[in-house]
Structures are given as structure tokens and as C-alpha cells.
């Protein structure tokens, strides 16, 4: 696809079609780099996103976890 650079203050910008943004899962924050004389724009994802999708937020849920019968008692020193 061929496009033109547009003036934005002292800088220049390129309009990126919505279909491109959607396909690349890009949001408002992106990473921009120069690689081999090319401008590379990469979607930024939240660190550790999706690691704990069913994380327990309620302490009462933790009380329902059964302790192993053969587990030794903890003693704090």
C-alpha cells in the first residue's frame, strides 16, 4: 500500500488503516524501532497478560483448599 507522510507539528505521520490495526491487535500504545533502515511499529501487550485468568481475589476461597493429610505442620522460627 502506498501512502504519504503528513505534517504533524514539526514531525511527520502516516495514517494506518483500521483494518491493519485490527489485524495486528494494536491499541493506543505501540513500540517503534528502526531496523535495517526500516521503521518497525509493534503492538505492545500488557506484561504477564493472561497468566492468571482465574486468580482468586477472595481470601475465603483460599480457606477451602484442603491441606494434604501427610503434610508436616509448619513451624515459624
mmJSON file of the N, C-alpha and C atoms, coordinates in Angstrom:
{"data_MODEL":{"atom_site":{
"group_PDB":["ATOM","ATOM","ATOM","ATOM","ATOM","ATOM","ATOM","ATOM","ATOM","ATOM","ATOM","ATOM","ATOM","ATOM","ATOM","ATOM","ATOM","ATOM","ATOM","ATOM","ATOM","ATOM","ATOM","ATOM","ATOM","ATOM","ATOM","ATOM","ATOM","ATOM","ATOM","ATOM","ATOM","ATOM","ATOM","ATOM","ATOM","ATOM","ATOM","ATOM","ATOM","ATOM","ATOM","ATOM","ATOM","ATOM","ATOM","ATOM","ATOM","ATOM","ATOM","ATOM","ATOM","ATOM","ATOM","ATOM","ATOM","ATOM","ATOM","ATOM","ATOM","ATOM","ATOM","ATOM","ATOM","ATOM","ATOM","ATOM","ATOM","ATOM","ATOM","ATOM","ATOM","ATOM","ATOM","ATOM","ATOM","ATOM","ATOM","ATOM","ATOM","ATOM","ATOM","ATOM","ATOM","ATOM","ATOM","ATOM","ATOM","ATOM","ATOM","ATOM","ATOM","ATOM","ATOM","ATOM","ATOM","ATOM","ATOM","ATOM","ATOM","ATOM","ATOM","ATOM","ATOM","ATOM","ATOM","ATOM","ATOM","ATOM","ATOM","ATOM","ATOM","ATOM","ATOM","ATOM","ATOM","ATOM","ATOM","ATOM","ATOM","ATOM","ATOM","ATOM","ATOM","ATOM","ATOM","ATOM","ATOM","ATOM","ATOM","ATOM","ATOM","ATOM","ATOM","ATOM","ATOM","ATOM","ATOM","ATOM","ATOM","ATOM","ATOM","ATOM","ATOM","ATOM","ATOM","ATOM","ATOM","ATOM","ATOM","ATOM","ATOM","ATOM","ATOM","ATOM","ATOM","ATOM","ATOM","ATOM","ATOM","ATOM","ATOM","ATOM","ATOM","ATOM","ATOM","ATOM","ATOM","ATOM","ATOM","ATOM","ATOM","ATOM","ATOM","ATOM","ATOM","ATOM","ATOM","ATOM","ATOM","ATOM","ATOM","ATOM","ATOM","ATOM","ATOM","ATOM","ATOM","ATOM","ATOM","ATOM","ATOM","ATOM","ATOM","ATOM","ATOM","ATOM","ATOM","ATOM","ATOM","ATOM","ATOM","ATOM","ATOM","ATOM","ATOM","ATOM","ATOM","ATOM","ATOM","ATOM","ATOM","ATOM","ATOM","ATOM","ATOM","ATOM","ATOM","ATOM","ATOM","ATOM","ATOM","ATOM","ATOM","ATOM","ATOM","ATOM","ATOM","ATOM","ATOM"],
"id":[1,2,3,4,5,6,7,8,9,10,11,12,13,14,15,16,17,18,19,20,21,22,23,24,25,26,27,28,29,30,31,32,33,34,35,36,37,38,39,40,41,42,43,44,45,46,47,48,49,50,51,52,53,54,55,56,57,58,59,60,61,62,63,64,65,66,67,68,69,70,71,72,73,74,75,76,77,78,79,80,81,82,83,84,85,86,87,88,89,90,91,92,93,94,95,96,97,98,99,100,101,102,103,104,105,106,107,108,109,110,111,112,113,114,115,116,117,118,119,120,121,122,123,124,125,126,127,128,129,130,131,132,133,134,135,136,137,138,139,140,141,142,143,144,145,146,147,148,149,150,151,152,153,154,155,156,157,158,159,160,161,162,163,164,165,166,167,168,169,170,171,172,173,174,175,176,177,178,179,180,181,182,183,184,185,186,187,188,189,190,191,192,193,194,195,196,197,198,199,200,201,202,203,204,205,206,207,208,209,210,211,212,213,214,215,216,217,218,219,220,221,222,223,224,225,226,227,228,229,230,231],
"type_symbol":["N","C","C","N","C","C","N","C","C","N","C","C","N","C","C","N","C","C","N","C","C","N","C","C","N","C","C","N","C","C","N","C","C","N","C","C","N","C","C","N","C","C","N","C","C","N","C","C","N","C","C","N","C","C","N","C","C","N","C","C","N","C","C","N","C","C","N","C","C","N","C","C","N","C","C","N","C","C","N","C","C","N","C","C","N","C","C","N","C","C","N","C","C","N","C","C","N","C","C","N","C","C","N","C","C","N","C","C","N","C","C","N","C","C","N","C","C","N","C","C","N","C","C","N","C","C","N","C","C","N","C","C","N","C","C","N","C","C","N","C","C","N","C","C","N","C","C","N","C","C","N","C","C","N","C","C","N","C","C","N","C","C","N","C","C","N","C","C","N","C","C","N","C","C","N","C","C","N","C","C","N","C","C","N","C","C","N","C","C","N","C","C","N","C","C","N","C","C","N","C","C","N","C","C","N","C","C","N","C","C","N","C","C","N","C","C","N","C","C","N","C","C","N","C","C","N","C","C","N","C","C"],
"label_atom_id":["N","CA","C","N","CA","C","N","CA","C","N","CA","C","N","CA","C","N","CA","C","N","CA","C","N","CA","C","N","CA","C","N","CA","C","N","CA","C","N","CA","C","N","CA","C","N","CA","C","N","CA","C","N","CA","C","N","CA","C","N","CA","C","N","CA","C","N","CA","C","N","CA","C","N","CA","C","N","CA","C","N","CA","C","N","CA","C","N","CA","C","N","CA","C","N","CA","C","N","CA","C","N","CA","C","N","CA","C","N","CA","C","N","CA","C","N","CA","C","N","CA","C","N","CA","C","N","CA","C","N","CA","C","N","CA","C","N","CA","C","N","CA","C","N","CA","C","N","CA","C","N","CA","C","N","CA","C","N","CA","C","N","CA","C","N","CA","C","N","CA","C","N","CA","C","N","CA","C","N","CA","C","N","CA","C","N","CA","C","N","CA","C","N","CA","C","N","CA","C","N","CA","C","N","CA","C","N","CA","C","N","CA","C","N","CA","C","N","CA","C","N","CA","C","N","CA","C","N","CA","C","N","CA","C","N","CA","C","N","CA","C","N","CA","C","N","CA","C","N","CA","C","N","CA","C","N","CA","C","N","CA","C","N","CA","C","N","CA","C"],
"label_alt_id":[null,null,null,null,null,null,null,null,null,null,null,null,null,null,null,null,null,null,null,null,null,null,null,null,null,null,null,null,null,null,null,null,null,null,null,null,null,null,null,null,null,null,null,null,null,null,null,null,null,null,null,null,null,null,null,null,null,null,null,null,null,null,null,null,null,null,null,null,null,null,null,null,null,null,null,null,null,null,null,null,null,null,null,null,null,null,null,null,null,null,null,null,null,null,null,null,null,null,null,null,null,null,null,null,null,null,null,null,null,null,null,null,null,null,null,null,null,null,null,null,null,null,null,null,null,null,null,null,null,null,null,null,null,null,null,null,null,null,null,null,null,null,null,null,null,null,null,null,null,null,null,null,null,null,null,null,null,null,null,null,null,null,null,null,null,null,null,null,null,null,null,null,null,null,null,null,null,null,null,null,null,null,null,null,null,null,null,null,null,null,null,null,null,null,null,null,null,null,null,null,null,null,null,null,null,null,null,null,null,null,null,null,null,null,null,null,null,null,null,null,null,null,null,null,null,null,null,null,null,null,null],
"label_comp_id":["UNK","UNK","UNK","UNK","UNK","UNK","UNK","UNK","UNK","UNK","UNK","UNK","UNK","UNK","UNK","UNK","UNK","UNK","UNK","UNK","UNK","UNK","UNK","UNK","UNK","UNK","UNK","UNK","UNK","UNK","UNK","UNK","UNK","UNK","UNK","UNK","UNK","UNK","UNK","UNK","UNK","UNK","UNK","UNK","UNK","UNK","UNK","UNK","UNK","UNK","UNK","UNK","UNK","UNK","UNK","UNK","UNK","UNK","UNK","UNK","UNK","UNK","UNK","UNK","UNK","UNK","UNK","UNK","UNK","UNK","UNK","UNK","UNK","UNK","UNK","UNK","UNK","UNK","UNK","UNK","UNK","UNK","UNK","UNK","UNK","UNK","UNK","UNK","UNK","UNK","UNK","UNK","UNK","UNK","UNK","UNK","UNK","UNK","UNK","UNK","UNK","UNK","UNK","UNK","UNK","UNK","UNK","UNK","UNK","UNK","UNK","UNK","UNK","UNK","UNK","UNK","UNK","UNK","UNK","UNK","UNK","UNK","UNK","UNK","UNK","UNK","UNK","UNK","UNK","UNK","UNK","UNK","UNK","UNK","UNK","UNK","UNK","UNK","UNK","UNK","UNK","UNK","UNK","UNK","UNK","UNK","UNK","UNK","UNK","UNK","UNK","UNK","UNK","UNK","UNK","UNK","UNK","UNK","UNK","UNK","UNK","UNK","UNK","UNK","UNK","UNK","UNK","UNK","UNK","UNK","UNK","UNK","UNK","UNK","UNK","UNK","UNK","UNK","UNK","UNK","UNK","UNK","UNK","UNK","UNK","UNK","UNK","UNK","UNK","UNK","UNK","UNK","UNK","UNK","UNK","UNK","UNK","UNK","UNK","UNK","UNK","UNK","UNK","UNK","UNK","UNK","UNK","UNK","UNK","UNK","UNK","UNK","UNK","UNK","UNK","UNK","UNK","UNK","UNK","UNK","UNK","UNK","UNK","UNK","UNK","UNK","UNK","UNK","UNK","UNK","UNK"],
"label_asym_id":["A","A","A","A","A","A","A","A","A","A","A","A","A","A","A","A","A","A","A","A","A","A","A","A","A","A","A","A","A","A","A","A","A","A","A","A","A","A","A","A","A","A","A","A","A","A","A","A","A","A","A","A","A","A","A","A","A","A","A","A","A","A","A","A","A","A","A","A","A","A","A","A","A","A","A","A","A","A","A","A","A","A","A","A","A","A","A","A","A","A","A","A","A","A","A","A","A","A","A","A","A","A","A","A","A","A","A","A","A","A","A","A","A","A","A","A","A","A","A","A","A","A","A","A","A","A","A","A","A","A","A","A","A","A","A","A","A","A","A","A","A","A","A","A","A","A","A","A","A","A","A","A","A","A","A","A","A","A","A","A","A","A","A","A","A","A","A","A","A","A","A","A","A","A","A","A","A","A","A","A","A","A","A","A","A","A","A","A","A","A","A","A","A","A","A","A","A","A","A","A","A","A","A","A","A","A","A","A","A","A","A","A","A","A","A","A","A","A","A","A","A","A","A","A","A","A","A","A","A","A","A"],
"label_entity_id":["1","1","1","1","1","1","1","1","1","1","1","1","1","1","1","1","1","1","1","1","1","1","1","1","1","1","1","1","1","1","1","1","1","1","1","1","1","1","1","1","1","1","1","1","1","1","1","1","1","1","1","1","1","1","1","1","1","1","1","1","1","1","1","1","1","1","1","1","1","1","1","1","1","1","1","1","1","1","1","1","1","1","1","1","1","1","1","1","1","1","1","1","1","1","1","1","1","1","1","1","1","1","1","1","1","1","1","1","1","1","1","1","1","1","1","1","1","1","1","1","1","1","1","1","1","1","1","1","1","1","1","1","1","1","1","1","1","1","1","1","1","1","1","1","1","1","1","1","1","1","1","1","1","1","1","1","1","1","1","1","1","1","1","1","1","1","1","1","1","1","1","1","1","1","1","1","1","1","1","1","1","1","1","1","1","1","1","1","1","1","1","1","1","1","1","1","1","1","1","1","1","1","1","1","1","1","1","1","1","1","1","1","1","1","1","1","1","1","1","1","1","1","1","1","1","1","1","1","1","1","1"],
"label_seq_id":[1,1,1,2,2,2,3,3,3,4,4,4,5,5,5,6,6,6,7,7,7,8,8,8,9,9,9,10,10,10,11,11,11,12,12,12,13,13,13,14,14,14,15,15,15,16,16,16,17,17,17,18,18,18,19,19,19,20,20,20,21,21,21,22,22,22,23,23,23,24,24,24,25,25,25,26,26,26,27,27,27,28,28,28,29,29,29,30,30,30,31,31,31,32,32,32,33,33,33,34,34,34,35,35,35,36,36,36,37,37,37,38,38,38,39,39,39,40,40,40,41,41,41,42,42,42,43,43,43,44,44,44,45,45,45,46,46,46,47,47,47,48,48,48,49,49,49,50,50,50,51,51,51,52,52,52,53,53,53,54,54,54,55,55,55,56,56,56,57,57,57,58,58,58,59,59,59,60,60,60,61,61,61,62,62,62,63,63,63,64,64,64,65,65,65,66,66,66,67,67,67,68,68,68,69,69,69,70,70,70,71,71,71,72,72,72,73,73,73,74,74,74,75,75,75,76,76,76,77,77,77],
"pdbx_PDB_ins_code":[null,null,null,null,null,null,null,null,null,null,null,null,null,null,null,null,null,null,null,null,null,null,null,null,null,null,null,null,null,null,null,null,null,null,null,null,null,null,null,null,null,null,null,null,null,null,null,null,null,null,null,null,null,null,null,null,null,null,null,null,null,null,null,null,null,null,null,null,null,null,null,null,null,null,null,null,null,null,null,null,null,null,null,null,null,null,null,null,null,null,null,null,null,null,null,null,null,null,null,null,null,null,null,null,null,null,null,null,null,null,null,null,null,null,null,null,null,null,null,null,null,null,null,null,null,null,null,null,null,null,null,null,null,null,null,null,null,null,null,null,null,null,null,null,null,null,null,null,null,null,null,null,null,null,null,null,null,null,null,null,null,null,null,null,null,null,null,null,null,null,null,null,null,null,null,null,null,null,null,null,null,null,null,null,null,null,null,null,null,null,null,null,null,null,null,null,null,null,null,null,null,null,null,null,null,null,null,null,null,null,null,null,null,null,null,null,null,null,null,null,null,null,null,null,null,null,null,null,null,null,null],
"Cartn_x":[0.843,0.0,0.893,0.605,1.364,0.563,1.263,0.611,1.59,1.167,2.044,2.283,3.398,3.688,2.958,2.36,1.617,2.307,2.269,2.859,2.006,2.677,2.048,3.016,2.793,3.749,5.071,6.165,7.498,7.8,6.879,7.092,6.271,6.322,5.517,4.798,3.656,2.888,2.289,1.884,1.248,-0.066,-1.139,-2.405,-2.363,-2.686,-2.689,-4.145,-4.519,-5.911,-6.369,-7.625,-8.197,-8.068,-8.186,-8.075,-6.677,-5.648,-4.277,-4.133,-4.648,-4.552,-5.258,-6.422,-7.19,-6.457,-5.929,-5.226,-3.976,-3.33,-2.111,-2.397,-3.675,-4.069,-3.405,-3.348,-2.722,-3.743,-3.303,-4.133,-3.474,-3.676,-3.138,-1.629,-1.05,0.385,1.087,2.136,2.919,4.402,5.204,6.658,7.137,8.051,8.567,10.092,10.653,12.096,12.556,13.852,14.467,15.283,14.977,15.667,16.058,17.343,17.848,17.264,17.311,16.805,15.313,14.567,13.114,12.488,11.346,10.602,9.687,9.832,9.045,8.15,6.844,5.866,5.3,5.381,4.954,3.895,2.871,1.841,2.457,2.06,2.54,1.445,1.812,0.836,1.191,0.197,0.418,1.312,2.341,3.202,2.401,2.674,2.037,0.533,0.063,-1.366,-1.805,-2.865,-3.42,-2.738,-1.78,-1.087,-2.031,-2.884,-3.775,-5.211,-5.818,-7.165,-8.211,-7.948,-8.923,-8.333,-7.58,-6.935,-7.985,-7.638,-8.542,-8.347,-9.42,-9.354,-9.98,-10.563,-11.28,-10.565,-10.172,-9.439,-10.251,-11.573,-12.397,-12.269,-11.956,-11.749,-10.51,-9.489,-8.256,-8.48,-9.42,-9.701,-10.274,-10.869,-11.477,-10.455,-9.211,-8.177,-7.803,-7.882,-7.605,-6.11,-5.697,-4.281,-4.031,-2.905,-2.556,-2.479,-3.049,-3.038,-1.624,-0.743,0.614,1.579,1.07,1.936,2.312,3.593,4.007,3.505,3.334,2.91,4.054,3.716,4.715,5.047,6.302,6.736,7.601,7.216,7.959,9.059,10.233,11.37,11.695],
"Cartn_y":[-1.171,0.0,1.241,2.169,3.402,4.516,5.36,6.473,7.641,8.733,9.903,10.245,10.907,11.419,12.736,12.942,14.176,14.956,16.276,17.128,17.089,16.884,16.966,17.772,19.08,19.953,19.93,19.685,19.585,18.171,17.241,15.842,15.481,14.218,13.682,12.446,12.145,10.977,10.267,9.039,8.21,7.712,7.794,7.223,5.722,4.944,3.494,3.044,2.331,1.896,1.056,1.213,0.494,-1.014,-1.509,-2.951,-3.468,-2.665,-3.036,-3.109,-2.082,-2.021,-3.208,-3.536,-4.645,-5.968,-6.18,-7.429,-7.608,-6.496,-6.549,-6.411,-6.313,-6.138,-4.927,-3.824,-2.609,-1.75,-1.202,-0.29,1.076,1.877,3.234,3.292,2.244,2.243,1.251,1.708,0.849,1.057,0.125,0.216,0.565,1.541,1.94,1.838,1.201,0.978,1.184,1.338,1.358,0.08,-0.738,-1.995,-2.038,-2.096,-2.148,-1.03,0.204,1.384,1.325,0.573,0.497,0.889,1.53,1.862,0.676,0.111,-1.056,-0.643,-0.809,-0.494,-1.819,-2.036,-3.298,-3.051,-3.887,-3.789,-4.106,-3.346,-3.58,-4.301,-5.425,-6.143,-5.934,-6.064,-5.902,-7.036,-6.704,-7.771,-8.744,-10.005,-11.081,-11.153,-10.599,-10.644,-12.088,-12.481,-13.812,-14.884,-14.515,-15.516,-16.18,-15.386,-15.916,-15.493,-16.066,-15.624,-15.936,-16.939,-17.299,-17.079,-16.02,-15.736,-15.543,-15.99,-15.884,-14.519,-13.748,-12.434,-12.425,-13.535,-13.593,-14.567,-14.083,-14.913,-16.116,-16.011,-17.139,-18.319,-18.037,-19.11,-19.929,-19.266,-19.964,-20.913,-20.586,-21.43,-22.78,-22.847,-24.096,-25.075,-24.649,-25.539,-26.554,-27.825,-28.886,-29.049,-29.185,-29.416,-30.907,-31.267,-32.685,-33.317,-34.513,-35.208,-35.544,-35.816,-36.199,-35.015,-33.793,-32.603,-32.285,-32.06,-31.708,-30.323,-30.096,-28.77,-27.777,-26.552,-25.504,-24.921,-24.673,-24.0,-22.818,-21.638,-20.438,-20.246,-19.968,-19.794,-18.33],
"Cartn_z":[0.0,0.0,0.0,-0.846,-0.933,-0.26,0.53,1.219,1.304,1.907,2.014,3.479,3.735,5.074,5.239,6.404,6.671,7.778,7.667,8.701,9.962,11.093,12.417,13.268,13.333,14.016,13.288,14.036,13.426,12.937,13.17,12.801,11.574,11.215,10.118,10.621,10.039,10.447,9.262,9.496,8.483,9.062,8.294,8.73,8.453,9.48,9.347,9.269,8.22,8.081,9.272,9.659,10.795,10.617,9.397,9.165,9.511,9.247,9.596,11.119,11.805,13.263,13.906,13.392,13.945,13.75,12.563,12.265,13.122,13.48,14.297,15.792,16.178,17.576,18.219,17.5,18.018,18.746,19.864,20.645,20.62,21.661,21.679,21.913,22.487,22.774,21.863,21.194,20.303,20.58,20.117,20.195,18.795,18.687,17.374,17.395,16.37,16.277,14.845,14.69,13.362,13.237,12.232,11.994,10.524,10.265,8.881,8.024,8.517,7.816,7.529,8.343,8.217,9.548,9.484,10.691,10.999,12.191,12.597,13.759,13.585,14.627,15.126,16.446,17.039,18.109,18.135,19.164,20.519,21.536,22.894,23.658,24.267,25.089,26.558,27.403,28.835,29.328,30.117,30.634,31.483,31.322,32.079,31.859,30.761,30.456,30.261,30.959,30.819,31.654,32.499,33.309,34.299,34.941,35.965,35.669,34.647,34.276,35.34,36.188,37.221,38.613,38.77,40.062,41.148,42.341,43.482,44.136,44.239,44.864,46.253,46.65,47.913,48.847,50.044,50.991,51.43,51.466,51.892,50.931,49.68,48.705,49.074,49.607,49.964,51.138,52.028,53.185,52.763,51.595,51.134,50.558,50.403,49.871,50.936,50.578,51.526,51.72,52.962,53.276,53.152,52.564,52.449,53.833,53.968,55.252,55.707,54.758,55.131,55.174,54.99,55.028,56.468,56.738,58.107,58.472,59.755,60.228,60.033,59.718,59.568,60.932,61.142,62.357,61.946,62.385,62.062,63.099,62.649,63.56,63.709],
"occupancy":[1.0,1.0,1.0,1.0,1.0,1.0,1.0,1.0,1.0,1.0,1.0,1.0,1.0,1.0,1.0,1.0,1.0,1.0,1.0,1.0,1.0,1.0,1.0,1.0,1.0,1.0,1.0,1.0,1.0,1.0,1.0,1.0,1.0,1.0,1.0,1.0,1.0,1.0,1.0,1.0,1.0,1.0,1.0,1.0,1.0,1.0,1.0,1.0,1.0,1.0,1.0,1.0,1.0,1.0,1.0,1.0,1.0,1.0,1.0,1.0,1.0,1.0,1.0,1.0,1.0,1.0,1.0,1.0,1.0,1.0,1.0,1.0,1.0,1.0,1.0,1.0,1.0,1.0,1.0,1.0,1.0,1.0,1.0,1.0,1.0,1.0,1.0,1.0,1.0,1.0,1.0,1.0,1.0,1.0,1.0,1.0,1.0,1.0,1.0,1.0,1.0,1.0,1.0,1.0,1.0,1.0,1.0,1.0,1.0,1.0,1.0,1.0,1.0,1.0,1.0,1.0,1.0,1.0,1.0,1.0,1.0,1.0,1.0,1.0,1.0,1.0,1.0,1.0,1.0,1.0,1.0,1.0,1.0,1.0,1.0,1.0,1.0,1.0,1.0,1.0,1.0,1.0,1.0,1.0,1.0,1.0,1.0,1.0,1.0,1.0,1.0,1.0,1.0,1.0,1.0,1.0,1.0,1.0,1.0,1.0,1.0,1.0,1.0,1.0,1.0,1.0,1.0,1.0,1.0,1.0,1.0,1.0,1.0,1.0,1.0,1.0,1.0,1.0,1.0,1.0,1.0,1.0,1.0,1.0,1.0,1.0,1.0,1.0,1.0,1.0,1.0,1.0,1.0,1.0,1.0,1.0,1.0,1.0,1.0,1.0,1.0,1.0,1.0,1.0,1.0,1.0,1.0,1.0,1.0,1.0,1.0,1.0,1.0,1.0,1.0,1.0,1.0,1.0,1.0,1.0,1.0,1.0,1.0,1.0,1.0,1.0,1.0,1.0,1.0,1.0,1.0],
"B_iso_or_equiv":[0.0,0.0,0.0,0.0,0.0,0.0,0.0,0.0,0.0,0.0,0.0,0.0,0.0,0.0,0.0,0.0,0.0,0.0,0.0,0.0,0.0,0.0,0.0,0.0,0.0,0.0,0.0,0.0,0.0,0.0,0.0,0.0,0.0,0.0,0.0,0.0,0.0,0.0,0.0,0.0,0.0,0.0,0.0,0.0,0.0,0.0,0.0,0.0,0.0,0.0,0.0,0.0,0.0,0.0,0.0,0.0,0.0,0.0,0.0,0.0,0.0,0.0,0.0,0.0,0.0,0.0,0.0,0.0,0.0,0.0,0.0,0.0,0.0,0.0,0.0,0.0,0.0,0.0,0.0,0.0,0.0,0.0,0.0,0.0,0.0,0.0,0.0,0.0,0.0,0.0,0.0,0.0,0.0,0.0,0.0,0.0,0.0,0.0,0.0,0.0,0.0,0.0,0.0,0.0,0.0,0.0,0.0,0.0,0.0,0.0,0.0,0.0,0.0,0.0,0.0,0.0,0.0,0.0,0.0,0.0,0.0,0.0,0.0,0.0,0.0,0.0,0.0,0.0,0.0,0.0,0.0,0.0,0.0,0.0,0.0,0.0,0.0,0.0,0.0,0.0,0.0,0.0,0.0,0.0,0.0,0.0,0.0,0.0,0.0,0.0,0.0,0.0,0.0,0.0,0.0,0.0,0.0,0.0,0.0,0.0,0.0,0.0,0.0,0.0,0.0,0.0,0.0,0.0,0.0,0.0,0.0,0.0,0.0,0.0,0.0,0.0,0.0,0.0,0.0,0.0,0.0,0.0,0.0,0.0,0.0,0.0,0.0,0.0,0.0,0.0,0.0,0.0,0.0,0.0,0.0,0.0,0.0,0.0,0.0,0.0,0.0,0.0,0.0,0.0,0.0,0.0,0.0,0.0,0.0,0.0,0.0,0.0,0.0,0.0,0.0,0.0,0.0,0.0,0.0,0.0,0.0,0.0,0.0,0.0,0.0,0.0,0.0,0.0,0.0,0.0,0.0],
"pdbx_formal_charge":[null,null,null,null,null,null,null,null,null,null,null,null,null,null,null,null,null,null,null,null,null,null,null,null,null,null,null,null,null,null,null,null,null,null,null,null,null,null,null,null,null,null,null,null,null,null,null,null,null,null,null,null,null,null,null,null,null,null,null,null,null,null,null,null,null,null,null,null,null,null,null,null,null,null,null,null,null,null,null,null,null,null,null,null,null,null,null,null,null,null,null,null,null,null,null,null,null,null,null,null,null,null,null,null,null,null,null,null,null,null,null,null,null,null,null,null,null,null,null,null,null,null,null,null,null,null,null,null,null,null,null,null,null,null,null,null,null,null,null,null,null,null,null,null,null,null,null,null,null,null,null,null,null,null,null,null,null,null,null,null,null,null,null,null,null,null,null,null,null,null,null,null,null,null,null,null,null,null,null,null,null,null,null,null,null,null,null,null,null,null,null,null,null,null,null,null,null,null,null,null,null,null,null,null,null,null,null,null,null,null,null,null,null,null,null,null,null,null,null,null,null,null,null,null,null,null,null,null,null,null,null],
"auth_seq_id":[1,1,1,2,2,2,3,3,3,4,4,4,5,5,5,6,6,6,7,7,7,8,8,8,9,9,9,10,10,10,11,11,11,12,12,12,13,13,13,14,14,14,15,15,15,16,16,16,17,17,17,18,18,18,19,19,19,20,20,20,21,21,21,22,22,22,23,23,23,24,24,24,25,25,25,26,26,26,27,27,27,28,28,28,29,29,29,30,30,30,31,31,31,32,32,32,33,33,33,34,34,34,35,35,35,36,36,36,37,37,37,38,38,38,39,39,39,40,40,40,41,41,41,42,42,42,43,43,43,44,44,44,45,45,45,46,46,46,47,47,47,48,48,48,49,49,49,50,50,50,51,51,51,52,52,52,53,53,53,54,54,54,55,55,55,56,56,56,57,57,57,58,58,58,59,59,59,60,60,60,61,61,61,62,62,62,63,63,63,64,64,64,65,65,65,66,66,66,67,67,67,68,68,68,69,69,69,70,70,70,71,71,71,72,72,72,73,73,73,74,74,74,75,75,75,76,76,76,77,77,77],
"auth_comp_id":["UNK","UNK","UNK","UNK","UNK","UNK","UNK","UNK","UNK","UNK","UNK","UNK","UNK","UNK","UNK","UNK","UNK","UNK","UNK","UNK","UNK","UNK","UNK","UNK","UNK","UNK","UNK","UNK","UNK","UNK","UNK","UNK","UNK","UNK","UNK","UNK","UNK","UNK","UNK","UNK","UNK","UNK","UNK","UNK","UNK","UNK","UNK","UNK","UNK","UNK","UNK","UNK","UNK","UNK","UNK","UNK","UNK","UNK","UNK","UNK","UNK","UNK","UNK","UNK","UNK","UNK","UNK","UNK","UNK","UNK","UNK","UNK","UNK","UNK","UNK","UNK","UNK","UNK","UNK","UNK","UNK","UNK","UNK","UNK","UNK","UNK","UNK","UNK","UNK","UNK","UNK","UNK","UNK","UNK","UNK","UNK","UNK","UNK","UNK","UNK","UNK","UNK","UNK","UNK","UNK","UNK","UNK","UNK","UNK","UNK","UNK","UNK","UNK","UNK","UNK","UNK","UNK","UNK","UNK","UNK","UNK","UNK","UNK","UNK","UNK","UNK","UNK","UNK","UNK","UNK","UNK","UNK","UNK","UNK","UNK","UNK","UNK","UNK","UNK","UNK","UNK","UNK","UNK","UNK","UNK","UNK","UNK","UNK","UNK","UNK","UNK","UNK","UNK","UNK","UNK","UNK","UNK","UNK","UNK","UNK","UNK","UNK","UNK","UNK","UNK","UNK","UNK","UNK","UNK","UNK","UNK","UNK","UNK","UNK","UNK","UNK","UNK","UNK","UNK","UNK","UNK","UNK","UNK","UNK","UNK","UNK","UNK","UNK","UNK","UNK","UNK","UNK","UNK","UNK","UNK","UNK","UNK","UNK","UNK","UNK","UNK","UNK","UNK","UNK","UNK","UNK","UNK","UNK","UNK","UNK","UNK","UNK","UNK","UNK","UNK","UNK","UNK","UNK","UNK","UNK","UNK","UNK","UNK","UNK","UNK","UNK","UNK","UNK","UNK","UNK","UNK"],
"auth_asym_id":["A","A","A","A","A","A","A","A","A","A","A","A","A","A","A","A","A","A","A","A","A","A","A","A","A","A","A","A","A","A","A","A","A","A","A","A","A","A","A","A","A","A","A","A","A","A","A","A","A","A","A","A","A","A","A","A","A","A","A","A","A","A","A","A","A","A","A","A","A","A","A","A","A","A","A","A","A","A","A","A","A","A","A","A","A","A","A","A","A","A","A","A","A","A","A","A","A","A","A","A","A","A","A","A","A","A","A","A","A","A","A","A","A","A","A","A","A","A","A","A","A","A","A","A","A","A","A","A","A","A","A","A","A","A","A","A","A","A","A","A","A","A","A","A","A","A","A","A","A","A","A","A","A","A","A","A","A","A","A","A","A","A","A","A","A","A","A","A","A","A","A","A","A","A","A","A","A","A","A","A","A","A","A","A","A","A","A","A","A","A","A","A","A","A","A","A","A","A","A","A","A","A","A","A","A","A","A","A","A","A","A","A","A","A","A","A","A","A","A","A","A","A","A","A","A","A","A","A","A","A","A"],
"auth_atom_id":["N","CA","C","N","CA","C","N","CA","C","N","CA","C","N","CA","C","N","CA","C","N","CA","C","N","CA","C","N","CA","C","N","CA","C","N","CA","C","N","CA","C","N","CA","C","N","CA","C","N","CA","C","N","CA","C","N","CA","C","N","CA","C","N","CA","C","N","CA","C","N","CA","C","N","CA","C","N","CA","C","N","CA","C","N","CA","C","N","CA","C","N","CA","C","N","CA","C","N","CA","C","N","CA","C","N","CA","C","N","CA","C","N","CA","C","N","CA","C","N","CA","C","N","CA","C","N","CA","C","N","CA","C","N","CA","C","N","CA","C","N","CA","C","N","CA","C","N","CA","C","N","CA","C","N","CA","C","N","CA","C","N","CA","C","N","CA","C","N","CA","C","N","CA","C","N","CA","C","N","CA","C","N","CA","C","N","CA","C","N","CA","C","N","CA","C","N","CA","C","N","CA","C","N","CA","C","N","CA","C","N","CA","C","N","CA","C","N","CA","C","N","CA","C","N","CA","C","N","CA","C","N","CA","C","N","CA","C","N","CA","C","N","CA","C","N","CA","C","N","CA","C","N","CA","C","N","CA","C","N","CA","C","N","CA","C","N","CA","C"],
"pdbx_PDB_model_num":[1,1,1,1,1,1,1,1,1,1,1,1,1,1,1,1,1,1,1,1,1,1,1,1,1,1,1,1,1,1,1,1,1,1,1,1,1,1,1,1,1,1,1,1,1,1,1,1,1,1,1,1,1,1,1,1,1,1,1,1,1,1,1,1,1,1,1,1,1,1,1,1,1,1,1,1,1,1,1,1,1,1,1,1,1,1,1,1,1,1,1,1,1,1,1,1,1,1,1,1,1,1,1,1,1,1,1,1,1,1,1,1,1,1,1,1,1,1,1,1,1,1,1,1,1,1,1,1,1,1,1,1,1,1,1,1,1,1,1,1,1,1,1,1,1,1,1,1,1,1,1,1,1,1,1,1,1,1,1,1,1,1,1,1,1,1,1,1,1,1,1,1,1,1,1,1,1,1,1,1,1,1,1,1,1,1,1,1,1,1,1,1,1,1,1,1,1,1,1,1,1,1,1,1,1,1,1,1,1,1,1,1,1,1,1,1,1,1,1,1,1,1,1,1,1,1,1,1,1,1,1]
}}}
